[in-house]
Amino acid sequence: MKNIFYLLGLIIFGTIISCEREIESDAIVNPVNITGQWNVNAYNDSTLLYGPFEVMTLKDTYAGSDSIIIQDTEMKFWEFRVKARADEVNGNFGTKLSHCEVHGEEIGIKISNGKILDTDSIYFEIQFEDDETPYGVTYQIKGRRTVE
């Protein structure tokens, strides 16, 4: 009789575990579209420094799907074009240190706290090596998507 109870217990336990796995596998992860054209402003804390201007985010086809290129397309705020790592599942992006691809010089750029919010808003913090104090000012860039 004890063997029957053990057998029934194992069957019930196995059924519960298999149902939980099935539910977890049904969860669909929709990646965030991190590429697009953005109408943004540059701030230092809450003070508007410059804007609006256009920034574009593109997938870096040479580096794979985990990398994007961020560029000030109008070259009005700061002439920059830089590569950053990207997480399309969470909509995050950033880099500890990249080099600007606009000038012949190797100007360092740091991007942190990059995030696509609600699929139509962008926010990131950026620092420049060629600032008055290298990497001394953190600019907050935020705005809205204009083109996907």
C-alpha positions in Angstrom: 0.0 0.0 0.0 2.9 2.4 0.8 4.3 1.8 -2.7 1.1 2.9 -4.3 1.1 6.1 -2.3 4.7 6.8 -3.3 3.9 6.1 -6.9 0.9 8.4 -6.9 3.0 11.1 -5.2 5.6 10.9 -7.9 3.1 11.0 -10.7 1.4 14.1 -9.1 4.7 15.8 -8.5 5.9 15.1 -12.1 2.6 16.4 -13.5 2.9 19.7 -11.5 6.5 20.2 -12.6 5.7 19.6 -16.3 2.8 22.1 -16.2 5.0 24.8 -14.7 7.7 24.3 -17.4 5.0 24.5 -20.0 3.8 27.8 -18.7 7.3 29.3 -18.5 8.1 28.3 -22.1 5.0 30.1 -23.3 6.3 33.4 -22.1 7.3 35.4 -25.2 10.0 38.0 -25.0 9.5 40.9 -27.4 12.7 42.7 -28.1 12.8 46.5 -27.8 13.4 48.4 -31.1 16.6 50.2 -30.2 17.2 51.6 -33.6 15.6 54.8 -34.9 15.8 58.5 -35.3 15.3 60.7 -32.2 14.5 64.3 -31.5 16.5 65.1 -28.3 17.7 67.8 -26.0 20.9 68.0 -24.0 20.8 68.8 -20.3 23.2 69.3 -17.5 21.2 68.2 -14.4 17.9 69.9 -15.1 19.4 72.9 -17.1 18.7 72.7 -20.9 22.0 73.2 -22.7 21.2 72.6 -26.3 18.3 71.3 -28.4 16.5 70.1 -30.1 18.8 68.1 -32.4 18.6 64.7 -34.1 20.3 61.6 -32.9 20.2 58.3 -34.7 20.7 54.8 -33.4 21.7 52.1 -35.8 22.5 48.4 -35.5 26.2 47.8 -36.0 26.0 45.0 -38.6 29.7 44.3 -38.3 29.7 43.7 -34.5 26.5 41.7 -34.4 23.1 42.2 -32.8 24.5 43.3 -29.4 26.0 46.6 -30.6 24.6 49.9 -31.9 26.0 53.1 -33.3 24.8 56.3 -31.8 25.3 59.5 -33.9 24.5 63.2 -33.7 23.3 63.3 -37.3 23.1 67.1 -37.5 26.5 67.5 -35.7 25.1 70.5 -33.8 25.5 69.5 -30.1 28.8 67.6 -30.2 30.2 65.9 -33.3 30.0 62.3 -32.2 29.4 58.9 -33.7 30.2 56.1 -31.3 29.6 52.3 -30.8 27.9 51.0 -27.7 26.8 47.6 -26.4 23.1 47.0 -26.6 20.6 44.7 -24.9 17.5 44.6 -27.1 15.5 42.5 -24.6 15.6 45.3 -22.0 16.2 48.2 -24.3 19.5 49.2 -22.5 22.7 50.4 -24.1 26.0 52.0 -23.0 29.7 51.8 -23.1 32.5 52.2 -20.6 34.7 53.9 -23.2 34.4 54.1 -26.9 36.2 56.3 -29.5 34.5 58.9 -31.6 34.4 57.9 -35.3 33.8 61.4 -36.7 37.2 62.9 -36.3 40.6 61.5 -37.2 41.4 61.9 -33.5 40.6 59.2 -31.0 38.3 61.2 -28.8 37.0 59.1 -25.9 33.3 59.0 -25.2 31.5 57.3 -22.3 27.7 56.5 -22.5 25.9 55.2 -19.4 22.3 54.6 -18.3 21.1 54.3 -21.9 17.5 53.2 -22.1 14.6 53.1 -24.6 11.5 53.9 -22.6 7.9 53.0 -23.7 9.3 52.2 -27.3 9.2 55.9 -28.2 11.5 57.7 -25.7 15.3 57.6 -25.3 17.5 58.6 -22.4 21.3 58.3 -22.0 24.1 60.1 -20.2 27.3 61.0 -22.2 30.7 62.3 -21.3 33.4 63.5 -23.7 37.2 63.3 -23.3 37.7 66.6 -25.2 35.5 68.5 -22.7 37.1 71.3 -20.7 37.7 68.8 -17.9 38.0 65.4 -19.7 34.9 63.3 -18.7 34.1 66.0 -16.1 30.6 66.8 -17.2 27.8 64.3 -17.6 25.3 65.4 -20.2 21.8 63.9 -20.1 20.3 63.3 -23.5 16.6 62.7 -23.7 13.9 62.9 -26.3 11.3 61.1 -28.5 11.4 58.9 -31.5 10.7 60.6 -34.8 11.4 57.7 -37.2 11.8 53.9 -36.6 
